[in-house]
Amino acid sequence: MPYAEDAATRPVGAAVGDRRHRQRVRYPMRIVTGEYADVDVAVYGKVAALAQRGRGTASVEKIAGFLGLSKSTAEKALTRLSHPHGDDEVAEVLVRRRTHAISGTGQTAERWVRRVDERAEAWVWAPMLAGDTLRPRLHRLYLATRYAQRTGHQATLAELGELLRHRTGPRAGQPLHETTVARLLAELERAGWITVDRRAGRRGRHLIVTHDHPLHPVTDAPVTPCTEYGSGPDLEYGSPAYKEDPELDDLEKAHERLPSRRRRDTGSRAVDNRGRDGVSPPYAGPDLQLSPRVWAVLAPVRHLLPGISPYLLREAAREIGHQLDTYADVERLCARVRARHNTAEGGEIRDPGAWLLGAALPRHGCGLVECEGGVLWSTGRRCGVCAEPRTAHPPHPPGAVPGSLPPTGT
């Protein structure tokens, strides 16, 4: 179809003549909802885009560069896509190897995608720019919400978590937690690709509206770093980093901690590294690195951080990461720290580290996850469990010790 581009209709941040803002790719939903990895969906879209005017001859290195992936990750994704998959044994990407007719040297292979039967299978149109700028997990979520909008279905967080289930590790095949899905939707909304009208749908579901182009300016690099595939762009198929910050892990795996490795008892003794005067030398190792989400939570008390030891600050970062991975978001923890700092502003905080761990970060309230000091965080209303006196623990009988068994009759 003809396309007229001017300053009024061009998306935000789009340069004149940028074809990616108007190029769309048809994704079969069997790739989005199937057993393929997240990177497989992104690589499929790039191969389909390159083959729209004929068979694509781009090298694996160039395809990986378009998506911000490593070459090994792109190679493994192309291998999975080119092999028959599913009950019907269908290969999504077709490959034709080529060699020079005279010299016999190898040339870049021709790749194209199979023809999608529009009447017999489910599919969804999506802009190619989304695959170039979003990390694979968010790109898959974007395609799922786009198909739900096209079919008129209001997807729940549980349904999206079932679709975005764990792909690797000991929890492979299990759905993502609803809190993790909500965090991914918020990240996708901040990138400008969707708009979420919370609790506005049927039975309190979120209304998700997808956009053909982002509402914010984008660059050629991915909007969010691809941390789910390594400290660089590749953890699953590349070499691990020497040291990693556990707070920068993928949202899906952030709550999982690797088991500690213990050394065998060889009978050796500890070495005393103190100086001649008996004083331990100052720490000369690398500085403490905090993840961006931890910095965002500690923003109201950044003036107190220089007075906190690295050990206590590391413990606080771990506690923040644990709460973010289990039930809270950055906005909630930041509001909690700010409110308790304002309450303690009248008095002098003599030990900032102890105050941060013991007073600022712990959650106050009942057993409900949404309860924040007697107020429901999502609605701002008073917590009914905290306000109901009958839900309190009944008083112990005289002489009884809490936690002991009642006396038995004779």
N, C-alpha and C positions, 0 to 999 in steps of 0.2 A: 504494500500500500504506500502511496506517496506520503512523504513526511515533510512538513514545513516547520522549520526551526527558526525561532527568533528569540529576542531577549525576553519576551513576555512568557513564552511557553517553555523555554529551556529550563531544565531542573537546576536547583541550587548547586553551585559548584561545578557545573558542567561547562567544559570548554566548547567553543564553536567547532563543529565537525567531529566531536567525540561520538563515535558510533556505538560505544558500549551502552550509552544511556537510552538507545532505542532498539538495541538488539535483544530479542527474546529467544528463549530456548524452551522446547517442550520436554518436560521431565515425566517419564512414566512413574506412577505412584508405587509400583512394585519395587523401585529402587529406594524411594523415600521411606517406605514402611517395611522393607524387607530386611534381610540379614547383612546387607552391605555395610561397610564401615562409613563413618561420616565423610572421610576424604574421598571415598568412591563416588559419592553423590556430586561433590564439587568437580572432580576430575571428569565425570561423565558430562557435566554441563559444558566444560571447556572444550572437550572433544566434539560435542554436538555443535557448538558455536563455530569452531574452526572448519567443520565439514558442511556448513550450510550452503556454500557455493561450490561444493565438490569435495572430494576426499582430502582431508587435512594431511599435510606432510610436515607438521611441526615436530621437532624432536622432543624427547621426554624432558630434557633439561629446560626447554622453552616452556613447555606446559607447566612444569613445576614452578618456574619463575613467574608465570602469570598468576598463580594461586598462592604464592608465598610458601611453598612446600619444598622439602628437600627432594633431590632426584630419586633417592631410594624409595621414599614414600609414594611418589608419583608412579614409579615402576611397579610397585606392588599393587597399587590401586588399578592400574591398567591391566595387570595380569588377572586380578579377580574379575574385572569387568569383561574381559575377553574370553573367559572360560564359561562353559554352560553352567547355569545356576538355577535353582528352584526345581519344582516338581516337573515343569515342562522343559527343563534343560535348554534355556534360552540364554544366548550370549548377548550382552547389551552393546558391546563395542566389537566391531569387526576390524581385523588387521590383515594387511597384505604386505609381506616382506618384499623388499626390492634390492636388486643388485645391478651394478652397471653392466651393460651389455658387452662392453669391450674389455674393460679392466677387471671385471668381476668383483670389485670392491662394493661393500655394503652401502646402501643409502638409507635415508630416514624412511621408516615404514609409513604406508598410507593407513589412516584410521578414520572410521566413520561409524555412526551409530545405526542400529537397526531401525526400520520403519515402525513407528508407533501406530497401532490400529486404534484410531480415534473412537470407533464404535464399540470395540470389544474390550477395552481396558481403560482404566482411569489414568488421567494425566493432568498436568497443570502447566500453564505458561508462566514463566518467571524471567525477569531481566537478567542478563548476563553480568551486569555490574554487581549484583548481590553476591554472586559466586566469587567475584574478584576481590571484594572488599570485606566480606564477612568470613570469620573462621568457620571451619566445616560444621561444627555443632550448631552454631547460630544459623548457618545457611540451611541446614536441614529443618530447623524449627520454623524458619521463614517459609519454606516450601509447604510445610504441613499447615500452617495457619493460612496460607494463601489458598490452598485447596479447600480448607474448611469454609473460608469466605465464599469461594466460588460455588460450593454446594449448599450453602446456607446453614451449615451445621455449626453450632456454638460448642466448641471443644472445651472440655474441662481440663484442669491441671493434671488430673489423674490420667486422662486419655493421652495428653501430650507426653506425660512421663512414661507411659507404656510404649509410645512410639519412639521416644528418645532413650530407650533403656540402655543400661550398661552394655558396652560392646566387648570389653576386655576385662581381665582380672577375675578375682574370685566371685564377683557379683555379676558376671556376664549373664545376660538374659533377664535380669531383674529390672523392674521399672525404676525410673528416677523418682526421688521424693518430690512431693508437690512444692516444697519450699525451694528446691533447686530449680524446678521448672519456672516458678515465679521469678526467681532471680535472673534466669536466662531471658525471660520475656522483658523484664525491666532493662536488661542490657541491650536487647534488640530494639527496644523503644528509644533508649538514649541514642542509639546509632541512627535513628530517624527512619527506619524501614517499616515500623508498625506504630499504630496508636491504640492504646489500651484504655477502654472505658470500663473501669473496675466496678463490678457488682451491678452492672446495668442490663445484663441479659436475663434470660429465662432462669428462674430459680437461683438467682444471685451469681450467675456465671459472668465471666468477663467478656465484653464485646471487643474483639480484636479486628482492627481494620488495617490491611496491608497496603503498601504504597508501591507504585511502579518505579519510583526513584526516591532516594533518601531525602528527608526534609532538611538535612544539614549538609554542608560541603564535605566531599569525600576526596581522598587522594588515591594514588595508584597503589599504595601499601594497604594491607588489611586494616580495617577500622580498629580491631582488637587483636592483640598478639595471639598467635596460634600456640598457646601453651599446652594444649592437650596432647601435643605430639612432641614435647620435649622442652629442655631448657633453651634450645634453639627451636627450630620448627619441627624437630623430629626426635621424639623420645622412644616411640614404640619400635622404630626401625633404625635408630642412630645410636651413637655412643652417648652414655649418660654423662652429665656434668660432674666435675670433681666435687663441687659443693652446690647444694640447691636450697633455696628458701622454701620450707613447706607451706608458707602462706601464699606463694605464687603458683601453687599447683592448680590443676583444672578444677572447676566447680564440682564436677562429678566425683572427683577422687580426693578433694581437699580434706575430707573428714577421715580418710584412710591413712594410717600411719604405718610405715614400714617397721617390721620387728627389729629390735636392737640386736646387734651381734656381740656376743660375749667372748672374751678371750679365754683360752684354756689355762688352767693353773699350771705354770711351769716351775714354780718354786722361786721365781725371781722376786726381788724386793723393790719397793718403790724408790725412786731416785730423788734425793733432796736437791732441788734447784735453787735454793736460797743463796743469797750472796754471802760475802764474808762477814758482814755485819748482822746476819740473821734475818734480813728483811727480804721478802720476795721481790723480784724485779717487776717493773710495771708491765702490763699486758701490751704486747707488741704485735698481736695478730690483726686480722682484717676488722674493719669497723662493722658495727651491727647494721644490717640492712633490713628495713621494714618494707612490707608490700604496700602498694598504693591504697588498698582498702583499710589497712591498719592505720596508715597516716590519716585517712579521712575520718576514722573514728576518734583519733586522738587530736583532731584539729582544735577543739576548744581548750585543750590544756597543753598546747605545744610549748608554752613558756615554762612549763614545769619539767619537761623532758630532760633538759641538761642536768638537772639535779637528781636524776634517777640512774642507778647503776645499770650497766648493760645486762646483768643477770636478771634483775627485776623487770627491766623493760622487755627482755626476751620472754619472760613468763607472762607478762601482760599481753604481748603479741600473740602468744599461744592461746591464751584465754579468749582473746577477741576472735581469733580464727576459729576456735571451737564453737563459740556462740553463733558466728556467722554461718558456719557449716551445718548447724543443727536446727536453729529456729528463727534467728534474727536477721535483719539486714543492716546495712551501714547507717541508714538514716535513723533507725531506732536506737542503735548503740550510741551514735553521736549525740542524739537528743538526751539520752540518759546521762552521759558524761557531762554534758553542758549543764543540765539541771542540777546535778549534785555538786558540780563545781560552783555554781551560783549560790547554792545553799551554804557551802563551806567558805564562801568568799569573806564572810564576816569574821571568821576565825582564821588563825594562822595554820597553814598546812606545814607541819614541821618535817614530816617524812613523806615526800610526794610518792615514792614507790609503794610504801605500805598503804597510803590512802588510795592510790589507783587500783591496787589489787583487792583491798579489803572493803572499800566504800564506793568507788566509782563504777566498777564493772559488774559486781554481783547483781542479779535480778531480784527484785522484791515483788512479792505477790503470792498468789495461790498456785495450784498445780496446773492451771490452764496456761498454755504456751502464749496465748494472746494477752494475758494479764501482765500489765506493767505498772506495779505499785498500786493495784486496785482499780486501774483503768484499762479497758480493752484497747490495745494499740490500733487495731484496724478500724474501729468505729469511734473511738474517743468517749465511749460511755462507761459508766461505772460497772465494774465486774460484779455480776450477780452472785457469784460464789463467795467473794469476799464480803459482800454486803449482807448476805444471809446469815444470821447468827446460828441457825439450826445446823449449818454445815460445819460448825466448829467442833473440835473433839470434845466429847463429854468429859466432865471432871472425873478424876480417879476417886474411887471410894477411899475413905479414911484408912490410913495404914498401908495402902497398896503401893507397890513400887511400879512406876511406869515401865512397861515392857515385860513384866512378870506374868505368869499364868495365874488365873483365878484359883482359889482354893477349891479342892474337890470335896464333895460330901462324903461322910462316913456312913 
